[in-house]
Amino acid sequence: MFPMVAQFDEFSEARQSLFDEVEREKKQRHLVPSKIEIGVMLETPSLAFAPAQFFDLADFISIGGNDLKQFFFAADRENERVRRRYDTLNVSFLNFIEQIAQKCDASGTPVSFCGEDAGRSLEALAFSAMGLRTLSMRPASIGPIKRLMRFVNLSEVKHVIDEARASGLQSVRPALENYLDSIGAPHR
């Protein structure tokens, strides 16, 4: 998995360099893997707008949520004065995540979300409703997230998110909290 890729050309060049190295190893009669899957950590907003060939060529994509969110909102996540500026459940950010998921779905490229937000109940729920089926999180978060996912209907969650987006709200957080409270789902 190649990190911090900003453009399709960078990915294709790195991919070719890896294949070239594998060929060198073969020529030296070294043992090489029979299959290599090559993917990318999508951490730069620009890569999400790469041509369809990028999504077709990548064997997998992992959304690097922490860096991607920081770059998307142009806010230093370590600076408490601007940290609140970026909410993962911000409508613009969720639209962006959904676009990435749709591009991966259209190309058949497996996509996952990696980052602190994957282990947070509301965020994990929203990502799942946006089409992400693989979330990378700390082990302590697995139980609570799994419990919540078994409690909800993702189609209903998607409907709640879509209604909140259509209403002009900046964040879908209150709508998701209200929905979960209304069905008695554990989320706090």
N, C-alpha and C positions, 0 to 999 in steps of 0.2 A: 504494500500500500504506500503510495507516494503522498507525502504531505505538502501542504502549502502550494498547490498547483493553482495558477491563476488563469492559464489559457490552455486550449486544446493542444497547441503545438508543444507546450512543455510536457504534457502527458505523453503524447505520441513519441517524442524524442527520448524521454526517460524509459518508456516501454521498449523502444528499439535498443537502447543501451543495455537493458537487462537481457534481451534476446541475444545480442552480440556477445555478452559475457558468458551466457550459457553455451553458445557455440564454441567459444574459446576453451571452456572447460571440457567440452566433449572432445575437441581436438587433442587435448592433453590426456584424454582417457580417464578423466575424473568422473565420478558418479554425479549425475544431475537428476533432478526430479523428473518424473515422467509427465507430470502436468504442473503448470504454473498458472495460478490465477493472479491477474494484475488489476489492482484497483487504485482508488484514490480516496484520500480524506478530503472531502469537499469543505474547505474552510474559508474560501474567498468568494464573495458574491459574484464576481465576474465569471467564475467557472460554471455557475448555474445557468448562464446564458450562452454557454459553448454550443457549437452546432450539434445537430443530432448525431453526427459521427462519433463525437466524444462518448455519448451515452451508449451507443452501439458497441464501441470498442472496449470500454471498461468492463471488466468481469464483475465488478461490484463497486458500490459507492457507499462510503460511510460519511454521513454528515457530521462534521466536527463542530458541534453546537456551540461550544464555548467561544472559540475564535470567530466562527461565522457570525454569531450574534454581536460580538464586539465590533467587527468590521461593518456589519449591516447598519448598526445604529451609530457608528462613529463615536463610540463612548468607551472609555477605559473602564473595564470591569473592576479594576482595583481602586478606582477613585470613587469614594463614597458620595461625593458631591454630584456626580453624574450617573452613578450606578442605577438609580431608580429610573433613569431615562429609558432604559430598555427592559421591557417586559416581554418575556417569551410568548405570552398570550396576546401580544399586540396584533391587531388585525393585519397590518402590513407584513409582519414577520411570518404569521401563519399562512398568509397568501403565498409568500415566498417559499416556505417549506412545502406547501401543497404543490406548487409548480414543479419543484424538484422531484417530488414523489410521482407526479404524473408523467414527467419526462422519463424517469426510470421505468415506470410501469409500461409506457409505450414502447420502450426498447427492450423490455424484458430483463433489465439490469437489476439485480438485487440491491436494495438500499436499506441502510440502517441509520439510526441516530445515536451518536456517541456524545456524552457530555453530562454535566450535572443535572440538567433539566430532565433527562430521561428517567431519573429516579424520583421525580416529584409528581405527585398524584395528578394534579390538573394538567400539567404539561404532558405527561405520558398519555393521558386520556386524549388530549387534543391531537398529539402526534399520531396516535393510533387511528383516530377518526379521519385524519388527513391522508391515511393510506400507508403509514409506516408500520411494518409488522415486526421489526427487529429493533429493540432498544437496548443499548449497552449502559448498564448502571452498576452501582456498588451492590455487593451481595445483600446488605441490610435493607435495600429498597425493594428487592424482588418480591418478598412476601406481601407487603402492603399494596404494591402495584398489581400483582397478580389477583389479589382479593378484589380490588376495585374493578379490574377488567372483567372478572366473572360476574360482577353485580350489574353491569350496564349493558345497554344495547348500543353498539357503535353507530348504527344508523340514526338512532335518536340523538346521540351526542353530536353527530355531524349536522343534523337538522338544527340543534340549539346553536351551534357555532355559526351556521349559515344565516340564521335569523339575526344573531348578534352582529354579524358583519354587515348585513343588509340595513340594519338600523342606524348605522353610522357610528357605533361605539368604537372607541379606540382600542379597547381590550375586551376579549371574550371571557375574561376571568370571572366577573360577577355573574354572567349568564350561566357558566358552568357550575359555579358554586350553588346558585339557586336551583339548577336542575338536579344536582346531586343531593341537595337538602330535600327537595320535593320527593325523591324516590327513596330517601333514607340510606343513601350509599355512604360508606365510610371514606372520608377523604381528608380529614384534618390531622 
